[in-house]
Amino acid sequence: MQISLENIKNKKVTVMGLGLNGGGVATAQFFARYGAEVTVTDLKTSEELRPSIEKLSSFTNIRFVLGEHRIEDFKEADLVIKNPGVKLEGNIFLETAKQIESDLSVFLALSKAPILAVTGSKGKSSTVSALYYGLKKLGYNAFLGGNITVSPLSFFEETSQNTPVVLELSSWQLADLKTKGLLKPKAAIITPIMPDHLNWYGTMEKYVADKKIIYENMDEADYLICNFDDGWGKIFAEETRANVFWYSEKKLPKECRGVFFNNRQEGICNLNNEERLLLSKDAKVPGLKLKQNVLNAGLALLLYQKFHQAENLKEKKNKDQAEIIRKFMDEYSGIEHRLEFFYEKNGIKFYNDTAATIPEASAAAIEAFDKPPILICGGTNKNLNFIPLAEKAKLTKSIYLLAGSGTDLLIPLLKENSIEYRGPFDSLDSLLLSLKENLEADDIVTLSPGAASFGMFKNEFDRGNKFKEKVKEIFC
């Protein structure tokens, strides 16, 4: 089936995975709007999925098969839309499908919007959010979707060749686009690569292979922004046909175009052998890691503003562009669930960093503040190494642990390094009540788990929302 709006009407479309984060809902709504006979199937029950089901209640051409999957719903469908979190390999249902797509592949097949894409292990969401923020500030009618839990099918009708779309792309979403020839970003950023999802991939090489899909169709008219500080960035740069730009925490060599931080912690951009300030040291986001993401977004904005024409522009105009973008990015204050400052009481500041689901991200959060924070961490293991977190734990004021299989691996490492901790606690309530007894004025408290949320919470966002609710309730 060729993906076109005209082809959708009366076709049988099976949406595999409704979920609660919006992607399945947006996909089902999209195909129902254009006249398809939609079957939504999910292993969760109708009770578990009630909020999502209610959003689809107005469509008479959507039927639900919940609590199970049925072979006939896949075999008889003209098209199956797969959730990114579902493996193709060994899936008896998908093996019977005539054609398998994702919400992203459908969007890319239909929309003429220019794409600015971001992938990597950590920092994706803060980078795309800063990039989207900057585009809006520059006056673009921009949109943001992808792994940030917004399906691009939810805003497809509003896009055109003049509406840039920022996409956060996970390795799973990229894998669904492999060999389809649909993804060709005008600008792409690959954030630092770290071990993640190894319980799914088995090896780093397989994991990184999916990341590389972001640039497989890019060429000399496009811009790829790579990490200068690790070996992966150099591999990506060697493989791509796109124009390569770099980012680094330290000064770049003169021959490397890109962005870096000077010894005053100012974000500097060097595109034409002239250094320009692109992010002030007093930018609102905390910590060098988050500032790097914002600085990288600033670079992508400059490139999207048609950097390839810069040599034909007057020098003053070039300088003004960088200055305008700097002012906007200095004001960017971050996003929900990623070192999100959300509450203050008696000088005590609380941060929600629940999206830090790997040890390296939690370790980075410890160093994001001007003073040692009180760290709340721990959770479910997903085949990761907790040594990076244990090594940075000595920089905290104190540590409170949530129970979980990942916590069980972290505790021996803390003991080995003679680092004291409290817990593990079986609930947020008991942890926060214990914490309340030991807080002092001007303390900084951050939930930065370094582990998955399964078991105690529905997902990492549920964990973050409950943390914010409980903090405001207990510390009011």
PyMOL commands that set and color helices and strands:
alter all, ss='L'
color gray80, all
select helices_A, chain A and resi 5-8+23-33+50-54+71-75+94-96+103-110+124-137+152-154+156-158+171-175+198-201+204-215+231-239+288-304+307-312+315-331+359-366+387-395+405-416+428-436+460-474
alter helices_A, ss='H'
color red, helices_A
select strands_A, chain A and resi 12-16+37-42+62-66+79-82+100-101+115-119+143-146+165-168+187-190+223-227+243-247+258-261+267-270+275-279+340-345+348-352+374-377+398-402+422-425+444-447
alter strands_A, ss='S'
color yellow, strands_A
deselect
rebuild
show_as cartoon
